[in-house]
């Protein structure tokens, strides 16, 4: 038996329960992991509350796609992952099928990456989702190149912070947007070339000034909703507006284009576009591991909680007060 977070109804953090559940044996193509740390993601709060792009199919339901731990057992057909290997999981599966909020978890082997030497459990649970999301969207899909500019909202989120460092690594210029000045200095310290405080400054004017009037080749939008109309105005000719989140919770219009504006390229992006395609995931893993080895990439952890504090951890997740990743540790 293993301590497992379940929920029996949709709702707020208070619906989460810790229960003893059979750990189970890995089937063909699966791995069982002794979980040491869990990375919390916005998608889990949305899934728990019934607002995710995929509805909950059955109760009790599990949660979680990102964790670090040690391989305990492997199923038939699994190669390259042996018992005792330190690993991390990446979001490459449905939470209707698997969940890593537990002391032990069975997951698809295709979602498991060996943990680079020197990367501990907390960092191993905090680094892959942000960096693979940013790399997959901006490099694999967008083709970001040296000299490009990327504008990032929700810049103090784990993905926003990773996108700043991915842009730096590629030779692009990251411009971070933040609602208030409270996080401005921290964002500059993390590598943002410029920080625009949206409650005090005109985003369009600042971006155009920073790019010599050209605009940004990429806008990486975690918020969506009506704000895309303003963001569209800073996209350079032939640039791309990538929507990868929906923090606003409001409908997202396609921005009206007047004859004085260039044609707008706009698309959504989900991490599964990278993690469920083996060749893309292989390239992403190599890119992130290289950045970790060189010191160019690191996990930014806001706060850690124990598994027994999962309700409080989810409340903190929904507060939007964090800077970086929230990690839950698991005591065996």
C-alpha positions as CSV (number, residue, x, y, z in Angstrom):
1,X,0.0,0.0,0.0
2,X,1.1,3.5,-0.7
3,X,-0.1,7.0,0.4
4,X,-1.9,8.4,-2.6
5,X,-3.8,11.7,-3.2
6,X,-7.3,11.1,-4.5
7,X,-10.4,13.3,-5.0
8,X,-13.9,12.0,-5.1
9,X,-15.6,15.1,-6.4
10,X,-14.7,18.2,-8.3
11,X,-13.9,21.3,-6.3
12,X,-11.3,23.4,-4.6
13,X,-8.1,22.2,-2.8
14,X,-10.2,20.9,0.1
15,X,-11.5,17.9,-2.0
16,X,-8.0,16.3,-2.0
17,X,-7.6,13.3,0.3
18,X,-4.7,11.2,1.3
19,X,-5.6,7.5,1.2
20,X,-3.8,4.2,1.3
21,X,-3.9,2.5,-2.1
22,X,-2.3,-0.5,-3.6
23,X,0.8,0.6,-5.5
24,X,0.3,-2.0,-8.2
25,X,2.7,-3.7,-10.6
26,X,3.9,-2.2,-13.8
27,X,2.4,-3.7,-16.9
28,X,3.9,-3.9,-20.4
29,X,5.6,-0.6,-21.2
30,X,5.2,0.7,-17.7
31,X,7.5,1.6,-14.8
32,X,6.9,1.8,-11.0
33,X,8.7,4.6,-9.3
34,X,9.3,5.3,-5.6
35,X,8.4,9.0,-5.6
36,X,10.7,11.4,-3.8
37,X,9.3,14.8,-5.0
38,X,6.3,16.1,-7.0
39,X,6.2,19.2,-9.2
40,X,2.9,21.0,-9.0
41,X,1.3,22.4,-12.2
42,X,-1.6,24.6,-13.0
43,X,-3.2,21.8,-15.1
44,X,-3.7,19.7,-11.9
45,X,-5.7,22.5,-10.2
46,X,-7.8,22.8,-13.4
47,X,-8.3,19.1,-13.6
48,X,-9.3,18.9,-9.9
49,X,-11.8,21.7,-10.3
50,X,-13.3,20.5,-13.6
51,X,-11.9,23.3,-15.8
52,X,-9.2,21.4,-17.6
53,X,-9.2,20.7,-21.4
54,X,-9.8,17.1,-20.5
55,X,-12.7,16.2,-18.1
56,X,-12.4,13.8,-15.2
57,X,-13.8,10.4,-16.4
58,X,-14.2,8.6,-13.1
59,X,-14.0,8.9,-9.3
60,X,-12.0,8.6,-7.2
61,X,-9.5,10.4,-9.5
62,X,-5.7,10.8,-9.3
63,X,-3.5,13.8,-9.9
64,X,0.0,14.6,-11.1
65,X,2.2,14.2,-14.1
66,X,5.6,15.5,-12.9
67,X,7.8,13.8,-10.3
68,X,11.2,12.6,-9.4
69,X,12.1,9.4,-7.8
70,X,13.8,6.0,-8.2
71,X,12.8,3.1,-10.4
72,X,11.5,0.2,-8.4
73,X,10.2,-2.2,-11.1
74,X,9.8,-2.3,-14.8
75,X,7.2,-4.0,-16.9
76,X,7.6,-6.2,-20.0
77,X,9.3,-4.6,-23.0
78,X,10.9,-1.8,-21.1
79,X,14.6,-1.2,-21.8
80,X,17.1,1.4,-20.6
81,X,15.4,1.8,-17.2
82,X,16.5,-0.5,-14.4
83,X,15.7,-0.7,-10.7
84,X,17.6,1.8,-8.7
85,X,17.9,4.4,-11.5
86,X,17.1,8.0,-10.4
87,X,14.5,9.4,-12.9
88,X,12.0,12.1,-13.5
89,X,8.6,11.9,-15.2
90,X,7.4,14.4,-17.8
91,X,3.7,15.2,-18.6
92,X,3.1,12.7,-21.4
93,X,-0.1,11.0,-20.2
94,X,-3.6,11.7,-19.1
95,X,-4.4,12.1,-15.4
96,X,-7.4,9.9,-16.1
97,X,-4.9,7.0,-16.6
98,X,-2.0,7.7,-14.3
99,X,-1.1,10.0,-11.4
100,X,2.1,10.7,-9.5
101,X,0.7,12.4,-6.3
102,X,1.7,9.3,-4.3
103,X,4.5,7.5,-2.5
104,X,4.7,5.0,-5.4
105,X,3.4,5.5,-8.9
106,X,3.1,3.4,-12.0
107,X,3.7,5.5,-15.2
108,X,4.4,4.8,-18.9
109,X,8.1,4.2,-19.5
110,X,7.8,6.7,-22.4
111,X,7.2,9.5,-19.9
112,X,10.3,8.7,-17.8
113,X,13.7,10.4,-18.3
114,X,17.0,9.5,-16.5
115,X,17.9,12.2,-14.0
116,X,21.2,13.8,-14.9
117,X,24.0,13.4,-12.4
118,X,23.9,16.1,-9.7
119,X,20.2,16.8,-10.1
120,X,18.4,16.0,-6.9
121,X,14.8,15.0,-6.4
122,X,13.4,18.5,-5.8
123,X,15.1,20.0,-8.8
124,X,14.3,16.8,-10.8
125,X,10.6,17.4,-10.1
126,X,10.8,21.1,-11.0
127,X,12.9,21.4,-14.1
128,X,11.5,19.3,-16.9
129,X,7.9,20.5,-17.4
130,X,8.9,24.2,-17.5
131,X,11.9,23.8,-19.8
132,X,10.4,21.2,-22.1
133,X,7.3,23.4,-22.5
134,X,9.3,26.5,-23.3
135,X,11.7,24.6,-25.6
136,X,8.9,22.7,-27.4
137,X,6.9,25.8,-28.1
138,X,9.6,28.3,-29.0
139,X,12.2,26.1,-30.6
140,X,10.5,23.0,-31.9
141,X,7.3,24.6,-33.1
142,X,8.3,28.3,-33.4
143,X,11.8,27.9,-34.7
144,X,13.2,30.7,-32.5
145,X,16.6,31.9,-33.6
146,X,19.4,34.1,-32.4
147,X,18.4,37.8,-32.6
148,X,14.7,37.1,-32.2
149,X,12.7,38.7,-29.4
150,X,10.1,36.9,-27.3
151,X,7.5,38.6,-25.0
152,X,6.4,36.6,-22.1
153,X,3.5,37.1,-19.8
154,X,3.1,35.2,-16.5
155,X,6.9,35.6,-16.5
156,X,7.3,34.6,-12.8
157,X,5.7,31.2,-13.4
158,X,8.0,28.2,-13.7
159,X,7.4,28.1,-17.5
160,X,7.9,31.9,-17.8
161,X,11.2,31.7,-16.0
162,X,12.3,28.7,-18.1
163,X,11.4,30.6,-21.3
164,X,13.7,33.5,-20.2
165,X,16.6,31.1,-19.9
166,X,15.7,29.1,-23.1
167,X,15.7,32.4,-25.0
168,X,19.0,33.4,-23.5
169,X,20.5,30.0,-24.4
170,X,19.3,30.3,-28.1
171,X,20.6,33.9,-28.4
172,X,17.1,35.5,-28.4
173,X,16.0,38.5,-26.3
174,X,13.4,37.8,-23.6
175,X,11.1,40.6,-22.5
176,X,9.1,39.8,-19.4
177,X,5.6,41.1,-18.5
178,X,4.6,41.4,-14.9
179,X,1.4,43.0,-13.5
180,X,3.1,44.9,-10.6
181,X,6.6,46.0,-9.8
182,X,7.0,43.5,-6.9
183,X,8.7,40.9,-9.1
184,X,10.6,43.2,-11.5
185,X,14.0,42.9,-9.9
186,X,13.8,39.2,-9.5
187,X,12.9,38.8,-13.2
188,X,15.9,40.9,-14.2
189,X,18.1,38.8,-12.0
190,X,16.8,35.6,-13.7
191,X,17.9,37.0,-17.1
192,X,15.0,39.0,-18.6
193,X,16.5,41.6,-20.9
194,X,13.7,44.0,-20.0
195,X,10.7,43.9,-17.6
196,X,7.5,45.7,-18.4
197,X,5.1,46.4,-15.5
198,X,1.7,46.2,-17.2
199,X,-0.2,48.2,-14.6
200,X,2.2,51.1,-15.0
201,X,3.5,51.0,-18.6
202,X,2.2,50.8,-22.1
203,X,3.3,47.3,-23.4
204,X,3.0,48.2,-27.1
205,X,5.2,51.3,-26.7
206,X,7.8,49.5,-24.7
207,X,8.1,46.5,-26.9
208,X,8.3,48.6,-30.1
209,X,10.9,50.8,-28.5
210,X,12.9,47.8,-27.4
211,X,12.8,46.3,-30.9
212,X,13.4,49.4,-33.0
213,X,9.8,49.4,-34.1
214,X,10.0,45.9,-35.4
215,X,7.9,44.1,-32.8
216,X,8.5,40.7,-31.2
217,X,9.0,37.6,-33.3
218,X,7.3,35.6,-30.6
219,X,4.7,36.3,-27.9
220,X,4.4,33.4,-25.4
221,X,1.0,33.8,-23.8
222,X,0.0,31.9,-20.7
223,X,-3.0,34.1,-19.9
224,X,-5.2,34.2,-23.1
225,X,-8.6,35.8,-22.9
226,X,-9.3,39.3,-24.1
227,X,-5.7,40.4,-23.6
228,X,-4.6,38.7,-26.8
229,X,-6.0,41.7,-28.6
230,X,-3.3,43.9,-27.1
231,X,-0.6,41.3,-27.4
232,X,-1.3,40.9,-31.1
233,X,-0.2,44.5,-31.6
234,X,3.4,43.8,-30.6
235,X,3.9,40.8,-32.9
236,X,6.4,41.5,-35.7
237,X,5.6,40.8,-39.3
238,X,5.7,37.0,-39.8
239,X,5.9,36.6,-36.0
240,X,3.9,34.2,-34.0
241,X,1.5,34.5,-31.0
242,X,1.7,31.2,-29.1
243,X,-1.1,30.6,-26.5
244,X,-0.1,27.9,-24.1
245,X,-2.3,28.6,-21.1
246,X,-5.6,30.1,-20.1
247,X,-5.0,31.8,-16.7
248,X,-7.6,34.4,-17.4
249,X,-10.4,31.9,-17.5
250,X,-12.2,34.0,-20.1
251,X,-13.0,33.3,-23.8
252,X,-10.1,34.1,-26.2
253,X,-11.1,36.1,-29.3
254,X,-9.1,36.1,-32.5
255,X,-7.8,39.7,-32.6
256,X,-9.4,41.9,-35.2
257,X,-6.8,43.0,-37.8
258,X,-6.9,46.3,-39.6
259,X,-5.3,47.0,-42.9
260,X,-2.4,48.7,-41.3
261,X,-1.3,45.6,-39.4
262,X,0.6,42.7,-40.8
263,X,-1.1,39.3,-41.0
264,X,-1.2,37.6,-37.6
265,X,0.0,34.1,-37.0
266,X,-1.6,32.7,-33.9
267,X,-1.8,29.2,-32.5
268,X,-2.3,27.2,-29.3
269,X,0.4,24.9,-27.9
270,X,0.3,22.1,-25.4
271,X,3.3,20.3,-23.9
272,X,2.0,17.0,-25.3
273,X,3.0,18.2,-28.8
274,X,6.5,17.6,-27.6
275,X,6.3,14.9,-24.9
276,X,4.1,12.5,-26.9
277,X,6.4,12.6,-30.0
278,X,9.5,10.5,-29.2
279,X,11.9,12.4,-31.5
280,X,10.8,15.7,-30.2
281,X,11.1,14.6,-26.6
282,X,14.6,13.2,-27.3
283,X,15.7,16.5,-28.6
284,X,14.1,18.4,-25.8
285,X,15.7,16.2,-23.2
286,X,19.1,16.6,-24.8
287,X,18.6,20.4,-24.9
288,X,17.5,20.7,-21.3
289,X,20.2,18.2,-20.0
290,X,22.9,20.3,-21.8
291,X,21.6,23.4,-20.1
292,X,21.6,21.8,-16.7
293,X,25.2,20.5,-17.1
294,X,26.5,23.9,-18.2
295,X,24.6,25.8,-15.5
296,X,22.6,27.8,-18.0
297,X,19.4,26.1,-16.7
298,X,18.2,25.6,-13.2
299,X,15.0,25.0,-11.3
300,X,13.5,28.0,-9.6
301,X,11.6,26.6,-6.6
302,X,9.3,28.9,-4.8
303,X,8.4,26.7,-1.8
304,X,8.3,23.0,-0.8
305,X,5.5,21.2,1.1
306,X,5.2,17.7,2.5
307,X,2.7,15.3,0.8
308,X,0.6,15.6,3.9
309,X,0.2,19.3,3.2
310,X,-1.2,18.8,-0.3
311,X,-4.3,20.9,0.4
312,X,-2.1,23.8,1.5
313,X,0.2,23.3,-1.5
314,X,-2.8,23.6,-3.9
315,X,-4.0,26.7,-2.1
316,X,-0.6,28.3,-2.6
317,X,-0.7,27.2,-6.2
318,X,-4.0,29.0,-6.7
319,X,-2.8,32.2,-4.9
320,X,-0.6,33.2,-7.9
321,X,1.8,34.6,-5.3
322,X,4.6,32.1,-6.2
323,X,7.8,32.9,-8.0
324,X,8.8,29.6,-9.8
325,X,7.8,26.1,-9.0
326,X,6.0,24.6,-6.0
327,X,7.3,21.2,-5.1
328,X,5.8,18.6,-2.7
329,X,8.3,16.2,-1.1
330,X,7.4,12.6,-0.1
331,X,8.8,10.9,3.0
332,X,8.9,7.1,2.7
